[in-house]
Amino acid sequence: MRELIEKIVEEGEVLSEHVLKVDRFLNHQVDPVLMKRIGETFAKTFQNESVTKVLTLESSGISPALMTAYALRVPLLIARKRKSLTLQNDLYTAKVYSFTKQEEIEISVSRSLLHEDDHVVIIDDFLANGQAALGLTEIVKQANAKVAGIGIVIEKAFQDGGTLLRNRGFRVVSLARIASLQGGKVQFAEEVVCP
């Protein structure tokens, strides 16, 4: 996606060789026009997969996932990181290690909202080590539902998450793939062609 790559170049900030800050348009302040285009691109990419739900993890994946669900005209399901008074029992759960926060968290989805006849597209803002996406695939598996695909806004192709997920047979579509952040400069991997 040319617009996304331009935003990364213009507004992204390389904090280290592993960290790209994109909070000006993706995960703190959100560019709604760009999110709409991202959602439309993912919807077109997965349009032949009989998608019944879009699944994401709170909170940074919500914007692109919501726009994808809107474009597909299906519900958005948000896996929760914290239990609440209304989300205590009868849950699908998975453990996810957060490299950013250096801790393991338990994510959960109500069993009443995910069923074996669901075809689920997982959407997230970043793919690095793949642990968040892997945890979401585990929740889909527990429901005996099908992962129809995984859509990632920005993939750090120099980390092993994409390879891990693809080697497990998942279709992973990343709109921007970063080959390196070395020297404070974003270098992109080959462009991903989406329908």
C-alpha positions in Angstrom: 0.0 0.0 0.0 1.7 3.1 -1.3 -0.2 5.5 1.1 0.9 3.4 4.2 4.6 3.3 3.0 4.6 7.0 2.5 3.1 7.6 6.0 5.8 5.4 7.5 8.5 7.3 5.7 7.1 10.7 6.5 5.8 10.3 10.0 7.3 7.1 11.4 10.2 7.4 13.8 12.9 4.8 14.2 13.7 4.5 18.0 16.1 1.6 17.7 17.0 -1.2 15.3 13.9 -3.1 16.6 11.4 -0.3 17.3 9.4 1.8 14.9 7.2 4.4 16.4 4.1 5.1 14.3 1.9 6.7 16.9 1.2 9.7 14.7 -1.2 7.7 12.4 -1.7 4.1 13.6 -1.7 3.3 17.2 -2.0 6.4 19.3 -3.3 9.1 17.0 -5.2 7.4 14.2 -5.5 8.6 10.6 -9.1 7.6 9.8 -8.8 8.0 6.0 -5.7 5.7 6.0 -7.5 3.2 8.3 -10.5 3.2 5.9 -8.1 2.4 3.0 -6.4 -0.3 5.0 -9.7 -1.9 5.9 -10.8 -1.8 2.3 -7.5 -3.4 1.2 -7.8 -6.2 3.7 -11.5 -6.8 2.8 -10.6 -7.1 -0.8 -7.7 -9.4 0.0 -9.9 -11.8 2.0 -13.2 -11.3 0.1 -13.3 -14.9 -1.1 -12.7 -16.6 2.3 -16.3 -16.6 3.5 -15.3 -14.4 6.4 -17.9 -14.3 9.3 -15.8 -12.4 11.9 -12.7 -10.2 12.2 -10.6 -10.8 15.3 -8.0 -8.5 16.9 -6.3 -8.0 20.2 -6.9 -4.8 22.2 -6.0 -2.1 21.7 -3.7 -1.1 18.8 -5.2 -3.5 16.3 -8.8 -2.2 16.8 -8.7 0.7 14.3 -7.6 -1.4 11.2 -9.7 -4.4 12.3 -12.8 -2.3 12.7 -12.4 -0.8 9.2 -11.8 -4.3 7.8 -14.9 -5.6 9.6 -16.9 -2.7 8.3 -15.8 -3.2 4.7 -16.6 -7.0 5.0 -19.9 -6.3 6.7 -19.1 -8.7 9.6 -18.7 -8.3 13.3 -15.4 -7.3 14.9 -14.4 -9.5 17.9 -11.8 -8.0 20.3 -9.7 -10.4 22.4 -9.4 -8.8 25.8 -6.1 -8.6 27.8 -7.8 -7.9 31.1 -10.8 -9.6 32.7 -13.7 -7.4 33.5 -16.9 -7.9 35.5 -18.7 -8.9 32.4 -16.0 -11.2 31.0 -15.1 -13.7 33.7 -16.4 -17.2 32.8 -16.9 -19.4 29.8 -13.9 -18.0 27.9 -11.4 -19.2 25.3 -8.0 -18.1 26.6 -4.4 -18.2 25.4 -1.1 -17.1 26.9 0.8 -14.4 24.9 4.3 -13.2 25.7 4.7 -9.5 25.1 8.3 -8.6 24.1 7.5 -4.9 24.3 6.3 -5.2 27.9 8.5 -8.2 28.8 5.6 -10.1 30.4 3.2 -12.9 29.7 -0.5 -12.0 29.5 -3.6 -14.0 29.1 -6.0 -13.0 26.3 -9.6 -14.1 26.2 -12.7 -14.2 24.1 -16.2 -15.2 25.2 -17.3 -18.6 24.0 -20.7 -17.2 23.2 -19.2 -15.0 20.4 -17.0 -17.5 18.5 -18.3 -20.7 17.0 -17.1 -23.7 15.0 -18.8 -22.4 11.8 -16.9 -19.1 11.9 -14.3 -18.2 9.3 -12.1 -15.6 11.1 -9.7 -13.0 9.7 -7.1 -11.9 12.3 -6.0 -8.3 11.9 -3.2 -6.6 13.9 -1.1 -3.4 13.6 2.3 -5.0 13.9 3.9 -8.4 13.4 7.3 -9.0 14.9 7.8 -12.2 16.9 4.3 -13.4 16.1 3.2 -14.2 19.6 0.0 -12.1 19.5 -1.2 -13.5 16.2 -0.3 -17.0 17.4 -2.4 -16.5 20.6 -5.3 -15.4 18.5 -5.0 -18.4 16.2 -5.0 -20.6 19.3 -8.3 -19.0 20.4 -9.8 -19.7 17.0 -8.6 -23.3 17.2 -10.2 -23.8 20.6 -13.5 -22.7 19.1 -13.0 -25.3 16.2 -13.4 -22.3 13.9 -11.2 -21.6 10.8 -8.5 -19.0 10.4 -9.3 -17.6 7.0 -6.2 -15.4 7.0 -4.0 -13.0 9.0 -3.8 -9.3 7.9 -0.9 -7.2 9.3 -0.5 -3.5 8.8 3.3 -3.5 9.3 5.5 -6.6 9.4 9.0 -6.5 10.8 10.3 -9.0 8.2 13.7 -9.1 10.0 12.1 -10.8 13.0 10.7 -14.3 12.9 7.0 -13.9 13.4 6.0 -13.9 9.7 8.1 -17.0 9.1 6.6 -18.8 12.2 3.0 -18.1 11.1 3.6 -19.0 7.4 5.4 -22.2 8.3 2.3 -23.2 10.3 0.2 -22.9 7.2 -1.4 -19.5 7.8 -2.0 -17.1 5.0 -0.3 -13.9 6.2 -0.8 -10.7 4.2 1.3 -7.7 5.3 0.6 -4.3 3.8 4.2 -3.0 4.6 7.1 -5.3 5.2 10.2 -3.7 6.8 13.5 -5.4 6.1 15.6 -3.3 8.5 15.6 -0.4 10.9 19.4 -0.2 11.1 21.1 3.2 11.1 17.9 4.9 12.0 16.4 4.3 8.5 13.4 2.3 7.5 14.3 -0.1 4.7 11.4 -2.0 3.1 11.3 -5.6 1.9 9.7 -6.4 -1.4 6.4 -4.8 -1.9 3.3 -6.9 -1.1 0.8 -7.0 -3.9 -2.8 -7.0 -2.7 -5.8 -7.4 -5.0 
